[in-house]
Amino acid sequence: MDNNKRQKLEQAGWQVGTVSEFLELSPSESQMIELKLALSQQFKSLRERQKLSLQALAEKMQSSPSNVAKIEEGDSSVTIDLMIQGLFSMGATCQEIAKIMLDS
């Protein structure tokens, strides 16, 4: 947010902060959320590049289409293990997954 907009909001009585501040997240919780979002975005991007349907990828992962959709949505119930399993199912390497983690 630019400073001008921030100042106008604060002058109008609004409090301006980050999502982490609003949700009272610890630094480690914020990092975990950022990591899961980065993995889910790359997961969806890779599935789309490979032109895989939710069903086809679910079969490759031995999972369900609803789990694949949850991964792509960044659902909080999805484990990082499942995300990584899905990335491996699509041919991602450890190095590619590590890069996602480093860049998040």
C-alpha positions as a LaTeX table, in Angstrom:
\begin{tabular}{lrrr}
\hline
Residue & $x$ (\AA) & $y$ (\AA) & $z$ (\AA) \\
\hline
Met1 & 0.00 & 0.00 & 0.00 \\
Asp2 & 1.40 & 3.40 & $-0.87$ \\
Asn3 & 2.06 & 5.93 & 1.88 \\
Asn4 & $-0.55$ & 8.42 & 0.64 \\
Lys5 & $-3.33$ & 5.85 & 0.87 \\
Arg6 & $-2.08$ & 4.65 & 4.25 \\
Gln7 & $-2.08$ & 8.21 & 5.62 \\
Lys8 & $-5.61$ & 8.89 & 4.38 \\
Leu9 & $-6.91$ & 5.70 & 5.98 \\
Glu10 & $-5.17$ & 6.43 & 9.28 \\
Gln11 & $-6.50$ & 10.03 & 9.27 \\
Ala12 & $-9.99$ & 8.61 & 8.80 \\
Gly13 & $-9.49$ & 6.51 & 11.96 \\
Trp14 & $-8.60$ & 3.18 & 10.36 \\
Gln15 & $-5.81$ & 1.00 & 11.65 \\
Val16 & $-3.48$ & $-0.21$ & 8.96 \\
Gly17 & $-1.39$ & $-3.36$ & 9.38 \\
Thr18 & $-0.44$ & $-6.66$ & 7.87 \\
Val19 & $-2.45$ & $-9.86$ & 7.67 \\
Ser20 & $-0.02$ & $-11.41$ & 10.14 \\
Glu21 & $-0.65$ & $-8.62$ & 12.62 \\
Phe22 & $-4.42$ & $-8.86$ & 12.17 \\
Leu23 & $-4.41$ & $-12.63$ & 12.69 \\
Glu24 & $-1.75$ & $-12.40$ & 15.41 \\
Leu25 & 0.46 & $-14.92$ & 13.66 \\
Ser26 & 3.92 & $-15.76$ & 14.90 \\
Pro27 & 6.79 & $-15.43$ & 12.42 \\
Ser28 & 6.92 & $-19.23$ & 12.04 \\
Glu29 & 3.17 & $-19.41$ & 11.35 \\
Ser30 & 3.51 & $-16.71$ & 8.70 \\
Gln31 & 6.40 & $-18.57$ & 7.07 \\
Met32 & 4.44 & $-21.83$ & 7.04 \\
Ile33 & 1.48 & $-20.14$ & 5.34 \\
Glu34 & 3.75 & $-18.53$ & 2.75 \\
Leu35 & 5.42 & $-21.87$ & 2.05 \\
Lys36 & 2.12 & $-23.73$ & 1.65 \\
Leu37 & 0.80 & $-21.02$ & $-0.69$ \\
Ala38 & 3.95 & $-21.18$ & $-2.82$ \\
Leu39 & 3.72 & $-24.97$ & $-3.05$ \\
Ser40 & 0.02 & $-24.91$ & $-3.93$ \\
Gln41 & 0.57 & $-22.28$ & $-6.66$ \\
Gln42 & 3.38 & $-24.28$ & $-8.22$ \\
Phe43 & 1.31 & $-27.46$ & $-7.91$ \\
Lys44 & $-1.57$ & $-25.92$ & $-9.88$ \\
Ser45 & 0.75 & $-24.35$ & $-12.43$ \\
Leu46 & 2.50 & $-27.66$ & $-13.09$ \\
Arg47 & $-0.81$ & $-29.55$ & $-13.40$ \\
Glu48 & $-2.10$ & $-27.00$ & $-15.90$ \\
Arg49 & 1.15 & $-27.02$ & $-17.93$ \\
Gln50 & 0.90 & $-30.80$ & $-18.14$ \\
Lys51 & $-2.79$ & $-30.49$ & $-19.12$ \\
Leu52 & $-3.82$ & $-32.95$ & $-16.41$ \\
Ser53 & $-7.37$ & $-33.01$ & $-15.14$ \\
Leu54 & $-8.04$ & $-33.14$ & $-11.41$ \\
Gln55 & $-9.16$ & $-36.75$ & $-11.87$ \\
Ala56 & $-6.06$ & $-37.78$ & $-13.85$ \\
Leu57 & $-3.71$ & $-36.27$ & $-11.30$ \\
Ala58 & $-5.66$ & $-37.77$ & $-8.41$ \\
Glu59 & $-5.22$ & $-41.21$ & $-9.99$ \\
Lys60 & $-1.46$ & $-40.62$ & $-10.38$ \\
Met61 & $-1.27$ & $-39.59$ & $-6.73$ \\
Gln62 & $-3.58$ & $-42.39$ & $-5.56$ \\
Ser63 & $-5.73$ & $-39.71$ & $-4.00$ \\
Ser64 & $-9.07$ & $-38.06$ & $-4.74$ \\
Pro65 & $-9.96$ & $-35.16$ & $-7.05$ \\
Ser66 & $-11.23$ & $-33.25$ & $-4.02$ \\
Asn67 & $-7.78$ & $-33.53$ & $-2.40$ \\
Val68 & $-6.15$ & $-32.23$ & $-5.58$ \\
Ala69 & $-8.58$ & $-29.29$ & $-5.60$ \\
Lys70 & $-7.86$ & $-28.60$ & $-1.93$ \\
Ile71 & $-4.13$ & $-28.52$ & $-2.65$ \\
Glu72 & $-4.65$ & $-25.98$ & $-5.42$ \\
Glu73 & $-6.90$ & $-23.85$ & $-3.22$ \\
Gly74 & $-4.31$ & $-23.76$ & $-0.45$ \\
Asp75 & $-6.74$ & $-25.38$ & 1.97 \\
Ser76 & $-5.34$ & $-25.36$ & 5.49 \\
Ser77 & $-6.24$ & $-29.02$ & 6.02 \\
Val78 & $-3.79$ & $-30.15$ & 3.31 \\
Thr79 & $-0.42$ & $-31.35$ & 4.54 \\
Ile80 & 2.88 & $-30.35$ & 3.00 \\
Asp81 & 3.54 & $-34.09$ & 2.56 \\
Leu82 & 0.55 & $-34.41$ & 0.23 \\
Met83 & 1.60 & $-31.33$ & $-1.74$ \\
Ile84 & 5.10 & $-32.68$ & $-2.23$ \\
Gln85 & 3.80 & $-36.14$ & $-3.11$ \\
Gly86 & 1.68 & $-34.52$ & $-5.81$ \\
Leu87 & 4.60 & $-32.51$ & $-7.16$ \\
Phe88 & 6.70 & $-35.70$ & $-7.31$ \\
Ser89 & 3.79 & $-37.46$ & $-9.08$ \\
Met90 & 4.01 & $-34.82$ & $-11.79$ \\
Gly91 & 7.76 & $-35.31$ & $-12.17$ \\
Ala92 & 9.07 & $-32.44$ & $-10.04$ \\
Thr93 & 12.54 & $-32.98$ & $-8.66$ \\
Cys94 & 13.87 & $-32.37$ & $-5.16$ \\
Gln95 & 15.83 & $-29.44$ & $-6.56$ \\
Glu96 & 12.69 & $-27.86$ & $-8.05$ \\
Ile97 & 10.80 & $-28.27$ & $-4.78$ \\
Ala98 & 13.73 & $-26.86$ & $-2.82$ \\
Lys99 & 13.72 & $-23.81$ & $-5.14$ \\
Ile100 & 10.02 & $-23.23$ & $-4.40$ \\
Met101 & 10.84 & $-23.36$ & $-0.70$ \\
Leu102 & 13.81 & $-21.03$ & $-1.02$ \\
Asp103 & 11.84 & $-18.51$ & $-3.08$ \\
Ser104 & 8.83 & $-18.43$ & $-0.72$ \\
\hline
\end{tabular}
